[in-house]
Amino acid sequence: MNLADLLTYADIEQLRRMQEHYGVEGDAHSKHHLISSLLRYLGRSSVLNTLVRGMEEEERRFLQLLCLDSREVYTMEDLLSKERMAWGKTEGKPRELVGKGLRSGWLFPGFTSDSRHLYRVPLDFRQRVMRVMAELKRQSLSSDQPEPTVYRDEQGLIQQDLNRFLSFVSQHIVQLTSDGAIYRQQQRHLLAQFAVCEEPIMKKGYRFGFGRRYHQYPDRFSLIYDYAYYQGYIAEEMDGYLRLTETGAGKIITECTDEAPEMIRFWIRLYRHPLPYLPVLIRWVDLLAGDRWMSSSDLLVALEGWVRDYYYETREQLFHRLLKMMLHLGLVSLGETSGGGRLVRSTPLGRRFLQQGSSLGEQEIEKDFFRPSSTR
């Protein structure tokens, strides 16, 4: 519902609070006059620009969390969760941002007995706010980037390699080490068949936080393996062998052609622990690089505050990992300029997924998933 619709359904007390908040003139006893005055005031682009520029950082973050989420309604629990994310490590008053949202007309409570505990963000307001915020970010960045001299696009390839992995398990005896990993020699044989080839991990070092088998396999294959295991396509048997399940055998027949959205959602859930703001990050990448090539360094500057160091990895390393996995999942293309600069642009698949789904609603993977298979 748009702002005009929600103002019509709002009770006069909320309209009066909005009038007082914005200092709008009008007859406080006439609902019609209040609605007309508020619509005229909030409909001006200059007003919205001034409001966004004048917000505190926590308010701006809370508003982004509301507007980047495609869900139509929120519970109070949803809103308080977003408020906690917006405050981050800062200690804020409980419900302060939610209350500000209600006074400002970012949020409206339900207007029927069944929906009075649910809250909406006006659809047209959501779109206008994100256009303003995106334009403000672009103004602070470098000028438009040139077309890349070379670029990579991996749309559809990870689904093909998921199918190759399942076929490999069905055709070979796959024995696991005492730690539950595929032996390196067999890993090489398997990975050489993939459309995007990786090398087995040889060096010992810190690798944790990005998946159940992330410490044993390279990044892309780790995601493919964890996804297949989570979906029940493969099973780690007690006798030390990896086997294909009946469900996995059925996926080989269909060639995993419908897996892309589910694999993306799984990746978001898997990576939300080290990157709690991952859904916000990928939505911003699409907003800023959806119709143009942008440098990865500019994108990182624009996303200041949403990417933080994670143990041994710096925010720059984390952002590079994010873009690499978005490339593998077909969400972005990555290019290079003649001078060696890195460029990013959303793919059609990425735009469809992010505009149709609510990635902000994806929760972290259950902790049970990370337990050894013998106790799962």
C-alpha positions in Angstrom: 0.0 0.0 0.0 1.2 3.5 -0.8 1.5 6.5 1.6 -1.9 8.0 0.6 -3.7 4.7 1.3 -2.1 4.2 4.7 -2.7 7.8 5.7 -6.4 7.3 4.9 -6.6 4.2 7.1 -4.5 5.7 10.0 -6.4 7.1 13.0 -6.4 10.8 13.6 -4.1 10.6 16.6 -1.3 9.2 14.4 -1.9 11.9 11.9 -1.7 14.5 14.6 1.6 13.1 15.8 3.0 13.2 12.3 1.8 16.8 11.9 3.5 17.8 15.1 6.7 15.9 14.2 7.0 17.7 10.9 5.6 21.0 11.9 3.0 20.9 9.1 0.2 23.4 9.2 -3.4 22.3 8.9 -6.6 21.8 10.8 -5.8 19.2 13.5 -9.5 18.4 13.9 -10.0 17.5 10.2 -8.7 14.1 9.0 -9.1 15.2 5.4 -7.0 18.4 6.0 -4.3 16.5 7.9 -3.9 13.9 5.1 -3.8 16.6 2.4 -1.2 18.6 4.3 1.0 15.6 5.0 0.8 14.4 1.4 1.8 17.8 0.0 4.7 18.1 2.4 6.1 14.6 2.1 5.5 14.5 -1.6 8.2 17.2 -2.2 11.5 15.7 -3.3 13.4 18.5 -1.5 11.8 17.6 1.8 12.7 13.9 1.5 16.3 14.8 0.5 16.6 17.1 3.6 15.1 14.5 5.9 17.5 11.8 4.8 20.6 14.1 4.9 19.6 15.2 8.4 19.1 11.8 10.0 21.4 10.3 12.6 23.4 7.3 11.3 21.3 4.9 13.4 18.1 6.3 11.9 19.4 6.0 8.4 20.5 2.4 9.0 17.1 1.5 10.5 15.3 3.1 7.5 17.5 1.1 5.1 16.7 -2.1 6.9 13.0 -1.3 6.5 13.2 -0.2 2.9 15.5 -2.9 1.6 13.2 -5.6 2.9 10.5 -6.6 0.4 8.1 -8.1 3.0 4.8 -6.3 3.1 4.2 -6.5 6.8 6.3 -6.8 10.0 5.7 -7.9 13.5 6.9 -5.9 16.4 9.6 -8.6 16.9 10.8 -8.0 13.3 11.0 -4.3 13.9 12.9 -4.6 17.2 15.3 -7.0 15.5 16.0 -4.4 12.8 16.3 -1.7 15.6 19.0 -3.8 17.3 20.9 -4.2 14.0 20.6 -0.5 13.4 22.1 0.4 16.8 24.9 -2.1 16.4 27.3 -1.8 19.3 25.8 1.5 20.4 23.3 1.3 23.3 20.1 2.9 22.3 16.7 3.2 24.0 14.4 0.2 23.3 11.8 1.1 20.7 13.2 4.6 20.1 13.7 4.0 16.4 10.4 2.2 16.0 8.6 5.1 17.7 10.4 7.5 15.4 9.2 5.5 12.5 5.6 5.7 13.6 5.8 9.5 14.2 7.5 10.0 10.8 5.2 7.9 8.7 7.8 5.3 7.8 5.7 2.8 9.7 1.9 2.3 10.0 0.1 -0.1 12.3 -2.6 -2.4 10.9 -6.1 -1.1 10.7 -8.2 -4.2 11.2 -8.6 -6.4 14.3 -6.5 -9.2 12.6 -3.7 -6.9 11.6 -3.4 -4.3 14.4 -0.2 -5.9 15.6 1.4 -5.9 12.1 3.2 -2.9 10.6 3.7 -1.7 7.0 6.1 0.6 5.2 4.5 2.7 2.4 5.6 1.1 -0.9 6.1 4.4 -2.7 7.9 5.9 0.3 10.2 2.9 0.3 11.1 3.3 -3.3 11.6 7.1 -3.1 13.9 6.8 0.0 16.1 4.2 -1.6 16.5 6.3 -4.8 17.5 9.3 -2.6 20.0 7.2 -0.6 21.5 5.6 -3.7 21.9 9.0 -5.3 23.6 10.4 -2.2 26.0 7.5 -2.2 26.7 7.9 -5.9 27.5 11.6 -5.5 30.1 10.7 -2.9 31.9 8.2 -5.2 34.1 8.5 -8.3 32.7 9.3 -11.7 31.2 6.5 -13.9 33.7 3.7 -14.7 34.7 2.7 -18.2 33.7 -0.6 -19.7 36.0 -3.4 -18.5 38.5 -4.9 -20.9 37.7 -8.4 -19.7 35.0 -9.7 -17.3 33.7 -12.9 -15.8 30.1 -14.1 -15.6 29.3 -17.4 -14.0 25.5 -17.5 -14.3 24.2 -21.1 -14.2 27.7 -22.7 -13.7 27.3 -23.5 -10.0 24.2 -25.5 -10.7 26.0 -27.4 -13.4 28.8 -28.2 -11.0 26.4 -29.3 -8.3 25.1 -31.8 -10.8 28.6 -32.9 -11.7 29.4 -33.4 -8.0 26.3 -35.6 -7.5 27.1 -37.6 -10.6 30.6 -38.1 -9.4 29.4 -39.4 -6.0 27.0 -41.8 -7.8 29.7 -43.2 -10.1 32.7 -43.4 -7.8 33.6 -44.9 -4.4 34.2 -41.8 -2.3 36.0 -42.6 0.9 36.4 -40.0 3.7 39.3 -39.3 5.9 39.0 -39.7 9.7 38.0 -35.9 9.7 35.2 -36.5 7.3 36.8 -34.9 4.2 37.2 -36.3 0.7 40.9 -37.4 0.1 42.8 -34.7 -1.8 43.7 -36.9 -4.8 40.0 -37.6 -5.4 39.2 -33.9 -4.8 41.6 -33.0 -7.6 39.9 -35.5 -9.9 36.5 -34.1 -9.0 37.4 -30.4 -9.2 39.1 -30.8 -12.5 35.6 -31.7 -14.0 34.0 -28.5 -12.8 33.3 -25.5 -15.0 35.0 -23.3 -12.4 38.1 -25.2 -11.2 39.6 -24.9 -7.8 42.6 -26.5 -6.0 42.3 -28.5 -2.8 43.5 -26.7 0.3 47.1 -27.5 0.9 48.3 -25.0 3.5 47.2 -25.1 7.1 45.7 -21.9 8.5 42.7 -20.3 10.0 39.6 -21.2 8.0 36.3 -21.1 9.9 33.0 -19.4 10.0 31.9 -19.8 6.3 30.4 -23.3 6.3 30.4 -26.8 7.8 33.3 -28.1 5.6 34.8 -24.7 4.8 38.0 -25.7 6.7 38.5 -28.7 4.4 37.5 -27.5 0.9 38.1 -24.4 -1.3 35.4 -21.7 -1.0 33.2 -22.6 -4.0 33.2 -26.3 -3.6 32.7 -25.9 0.2 29.4 -24.2 -0.6 28.4 -26.8 -3.1 29.2 -29.6 -0.7 27.4 -28.0 2.3 24.4 -27.3 0.2 24.2 -30.9 -1.1 24.5 -32.1 2.5 22.0 -29.7 3.9 19.4 -30.7 1.2 20.0 -34.4 1.9 21.4 -35.1 -1.6 24.5 -36.8 0.0 25.1 -38.7 3.2 28.2 -39.2 5.2 27.9 -42.8 6.3 29.1 -44.3 9.5 31.4 -46.6 7.6 33.5 -43.7 6.3 32.0 -43.3 2.8 30.2 -40.6 1.1 27.0 -41.8 -0.7 24.3 -40.3 -2.9 20.8 -40.4 -1.4 17.6 -41.2 -3.3 16.8 -37.5 -3.3 20.2 -36.7 -4.7 19.7 -39.4 -7.5 16.5 -37.6 -8.4 18.3 -34.3 -8.7 20.8 -35.8 -11.3 17.8 -36.7 -13.5 16.5 -33.1 -13.4 20.1 -31.7 -13.7 19.6 -29.3 -10.8 18.2 -26.7 -13.3 16.0 -25.1 -10.6 18.5 -24.8 -7.8 19.8 -21.2 -8.3 17.4 -19.4 -5.9 17.7 -22.0 -3.2 21.5 -22.1 -3.4 21.6 -18.3 -3.1 19.3 -18.4 0.0 21.4 -21.1 1.5 24.6 -19.1 0.9 23.0 -16.0 2.6 22.0 -18.1 5.6 25.4 -19.8 5.8 27.4 -16.6 5.6 25.2 -14.5 7.9 27.3 -15.4 11.0 30.5 -13.8 9.8 28.6 -11.2 7.7 25.4 -10.4 9.7 24.5 -7.6 7.3 24.9 -9.8 4.2 21.4 -9.2 2.9 21.8 -5.5 3.2 25.2 -5.7 1.4 23.9 -7.6 -1.6 20.9 -5.4 -2.0 23.2 -2.3 -2.0 25.5 -3.9 -4.5 22.4 -4.3 -6.8 21.2 -0.8 -6.2 24.5 0.9 -6.9 25.8 -1.5 -9.6 22.6 -2.7 -11.1 22.7 -0.7 -14.3 26.4 0.3 -14.5 29.9 -0.9 -13.8 31.3 0.3 -10.5 34.7 -0.1 -9.0 34.8 -2.5 -6.0 36.8 0.1 -4.0 34.0 2.6 -4.5 31.4 0.1 -3.4 33.3 -0.7 -0.3 33.4 3.0 0.6 29.6 3.3 -0.1 28.9 0.4 2.2 30.9 1.8 5.1 29.4 0.5 8.4 27.9 -2.6 6.9 31.2 -4.5 6.6 33.3 -5.2 9.7 36.5 -7.2 10.4 35.9 -10.8 11.3 38.6 -12.3 13.4 41.6 -12.8 11.1 39.9 -11.2 8.0 39.9 -7.5 7.4 36.8 -5.7 6.0 38.5 -5.4 2.6 39.2 -9.2 2.5 35.6 -9.9 3.6 34.2 -7.7 0.9 36.4 -9.4 -1.7 35.1 -12.8 -0.5 31.5 -11.5 -0.7 32.0 -10.3 -4.4 33.7 -13.6 -5.3 30.9 -15.7 -4.0 28.3 -13.4 -5.6 30.2 -14.1 -8.9 30.1 -17.8 -8.3 26.4 -17.7 -7.6 25.7 -15.7 -10.7 24.6 -12.5 -8.9 27.3 -10.2 -10.3 29.8 -10.0 -13.1 33.4 -9.0 -12.2 35.5 -7.1 -14.7 39.0 -5.5 -14.9 40.1 -2.3 -16.6 43.2 -1.9 -18.6 44.9 -0.4 -15.6 44.0 -3.4 -13.3 41.0 -1.8 -11.5 38.3 -4.2 -10.4 34.7 -3.5 -11.6 31.3 -5.0 -10.4 27.9 -5.1 -12.1 24.7 -7.0 -11.3 23.6 -9.8 -13.6 20.0 -10.3 -14.8 19.8 -13.3 -12.4 21.0 -11.2 -9.5 18.5 -8.4 -10.3 15.6 -10.9 -10.5 16.4 -12.7 -7.3 17.0 -9.5 -5.2 13.9 -7.7 -6.6 11.5 -10.7 -6.1 12.7 -12.2 -2.8 13.2 -11.0 0.7 16.8 -11.8 1.5 16.6 -9.8 4.7 14.2 -12.4 6.1 16.7 -15.2 5.7 17.9 -16.4 9.1 21.3 -18.0 10.0 21.6 -21.8 9.4 20.7 -23.9 12.4 23.6 -24.7 14.7 22.8 -28.5 14.4 23.9 -28.3 10.8 27.5 -27.8 11.9 27.6 -30.8 14.2 29.4 -34.1 13.0 27.1 -36.3 11.0 27.3 -39.1 13.6 25.5 -36.8 16.2 23.3 -34.9 13.8 
